[in-house]
Amino acid sequence: MSRCTAPRYGHRTQSGRDACPACSSRGFRIYNPYPSYSSSYSIGNSSSGRSSVTTRRSKPRWSRAGSPVFYTAAEVQALTPVRQTVEKLASRHDLRDVFLCHAWDDRLGVAKELHDLLLLNGVSVWFSEKDVTLGVPLMRAIDKGLANSRIGLVLVTPALIKRLPQEGIADKELSALLARDQLVPIVHNTTYEALREVSPLLASRTGLSTAEETISDIAAKLGELVNLELSC
């Protein structure tokens, strides 16, 4: 019998529920507030007494024509205010697209991987490993990076969760990002439940998770989110 992955990963989005070997066959119906951008398909046999599963894949208004990237309705709802921030700042050509907040321990691992994938998707990134030069005070460089980026990404990993209670640099970056409506959490190798133990406010923000899609797919979605030229 298939086991539910919710105790480990949680099902914060429909794509996560679809990926679960146990829950994907249950009779759930998700309301989609963006029907004009969605496609749907049914799974299951109505004669078995279960209602059919309706899965909706959304295409937000900023998705380029012919894009292979699909979103859940929850993702579209969560990312729409961030996209509105990007559009408001469209005239600021001096800004980076994103500020990448990450734990120090991840700088040569998943943070570097995400940074490189974002660059491949046409995203300009403020990344401490390349933007903090010798002789420049770290906090001053971070303050400048935050002020000169359209949106913020927080890479939530076990290392970040461990460091946040210590109120270090990552905690200060997060506090500044939480004060604005331009934050996207990206959960990797951990869960929102674990995050909620150290930062309930950040855990309340719906974001993206590598438990539900690859980091390459996440980078592609972020590329569409910040790229004004690809809007349809």
ZAMARGU-4260 file (C-alpha; in steps of 0.2 Angstrom, whole numbers, plus 5000, padded with zeros to 4 digits):
<rodrens>
0) 5000/5000/5000 | 5007/5017/4995 | 5012/5028/5010 | 5008/5047/5011 | 5023/5058/5010
5) 5014/5072/5020 | 5023/5068/5036 | 5039/5071/5028 | 5036/5085/5015 | 5018/5091/5018
10) 5006/5095/5005 | 5006/5114/5004 | 5002/5114/4985 | 4991/5104/4973 | 5007/5098/4964
15) 5014/5091/4980 | 4998/5082/4983 | 4998/5075/4965 | 5016/5069/4968 | 5011/5059/4983
20) 5008/5041/4979 | 4994/5039/4992 | 4985/5056/4990 | 4985/5058/4971 | 4972/5045/4970
25) 4960/5052/4982 | 4945/5062/4978 | 4950/5080/4981 | 4943/5095/4971 | 4953/5111/4971
30) 4945/5128/4968 | 4955/5137/4955 | 4953/5156/4956 | 4962/5158/4939 | 4951/5147/4927
35) 4955/5157/4911 | 4973/5151/4913 | 4970/5133/4917 | 4969/5116/4910 | 4962/5101/4919
40) 4961/5082/4918 | 4951/5069/4928 | 4958/5053/4936 | 4948/5039/4944 | 4933/5029/4940
45) 4916/5036/4945 | 4909/5019/4946 | 4920/5014/4961 | 4910/5026/4972 | 4924/5039/4972
50) 4922/5056/4965 | 4935/5060/4951 | 4950/5070/4954 | 4951/5087/4945 | 4969/5094/4944
55) 4971/5111/4937 | 4987/5118/4930 | 4987/5137/4929 | 4996/5149/4917 | 4997/5166/4926
60) 4995/5182/4915 | 5014/5185/4916 | 5018/5168/4908 | 5025/5170/4890 | 5015/5162/4876
65) 5020/5144/4873 | 5029/5143/4889 | 5031/5124/4895 | 5030/5130/4914 | 5014/5127/4923
70) 5009/5133/4940 | 4996/5127/4953 | 4982/5139/4958 | 4990/5142/4975 | 5007/5146/4967
75) 4998/5159/4955 | 4989/5167/4970 | 5005/5168/4981 | 5016/5175/4967 | 5004/5188/4960
80) 5008/5201/4973 | 5027/5198/4970 | 5024/5200/4951 | 5015/5217/4955 | 5030/5223/4964
85) 5041/5218/4950 | 5029/5228/4938 | 5029/5243/4949 | 5048/5244/4949 | 5049/5241/4930
90) 5056/5258/4927 | 5071/5256/4939 | 5084/5249/4927 | 5097/5250/4940 | 5090/5236/4951
95) 5094/5218/4952 | 5080/5206/4949 | 5082/5196/4965 | 5091/5196/4981 | 5096/5178/4986
100) 5096/5176/5005 | 5104/5159/5011 | 5113/5151/5025 | 5132/5153/5025 | 5134/5134/5024
105) 5124/5133/5008 | 5134/5146/4998 | 5144/5133/4989 | 5130/5120/4987 | 5112/5123/4983
110) 5113/5142/4984 | 5126/5142/4971 | 5116/5130/4961 | 5100/5141/4962 | 5111/5156/4958
115) 5118/5148/4942 | 5101/5142/4936 | 5093/5159/4939 | 5107/5167/4928 | 5103/5154/4914
120) 5085/5160/4915 | 5090/5178/4912 | 5088/5183/4930 | 5100/5196/4938 | 5105/5190/4956
125) 5112/5199/4971 | 5123/5184/4978 | 5135/5187/4992 | 5148/5175/4986 | 5151/5187/4971
130) 5144/5204/4976 | 5153/5206/4993 | 5171/5212/4988 | 5186/5212/5000 | 5187/5227/5011
135) 5168/5231/5010 | 5159/5228/5027 | 5147/5214/5025 | 5132/5221/5032 | 5134/5237/5022
140) 5135/5227/5006 | 5119/5217/5011 | 5109/5233/5015 | 5114/5240/4998 | 5110/5223/4989
145) 5093/5223/4998 | 5089/5241/4993 | 5094/5238/4975 | 5084/5222/4971 | 5066/5220/4965
150) 5062/5205/4975 | 5069/5193/4988 | 5071/5174/4988 | 5074/5165/5004 | 5082/5148/5002
155) 5075/5138/5017 | 5086/5123/5021 | 5091/5114/5036 | 5106/5125/5038 | 5096/5141/5037
160) 5083/5134/5050 | 5098/5130/5062 | 5105/5147/5060 | 5090/5158/5061 | 5088/5157/5080
165) 5106/5163/5082 | 5101/5180/5075 | 5115/5181/5063 | 5116/5189/5046 | 5103/5178/5038
170) 5091/5183/5051 | 5094/5201/5048 | 5092/5199/5029 | 5076/5189/5032 | 5069/5203/5044
175) 5071/5216/5030 | 5063/5205/5017 | 5048/5201/5028 | 5045/5219/5030 | 5041/5220/5011
180) 5028/5212/5000 | 5041/5205/4989 | 5047/5188/4996 | 5047/5171/4989 | 5052/5156/5001
185) 5060/5141/4992 | 5060/5126/5003 | 5074/5113/5000 | 5077/5097/5010 | 5066/5102/5024
190) 5047/5106/5028 | 5036/5121/5032 | 5032/5113/5048 | 5051/5113/5053 | 5052/5131/5047
195) 5037/5136/5057 | 5046/5131/5073 | 5059/5145/5070 | 5050/5158/5059 | 5031/5157/5059
200) 5030/5173/5049 | 5040/5166/5035 | 5031/5149/5036 | 5015/5158/5033 | 5021/5164/5016
205) 5017/5151/5002 | 5032/5148/4991 | 5040/5135/4981 | 5047/5118/4986 | 5060/5106/4979
210) 5050/5092/4986 | 5037/5095/4973 | 5047/5101/4958 | 5065/5102/4953 | 5076/5116/4957
215) 5077/5119/4938 | 5058/5121/4937 | 5059/5133/4951 | 5072/5144/4943 | 5061/5144/4927
220) 5046/5150/4936 | 5056/5164/4945 | 5063/5168/4928 | 5046/5171/4921 | 5041/5180/4937
225) 5054/5194/4935 | 5055/5195/4917 | 5044/5209/4910 | 5049/5206/4892 | 5041/5188/4892
230) 5024/5194/4897 | 5010/5188/4885
</rodrens>
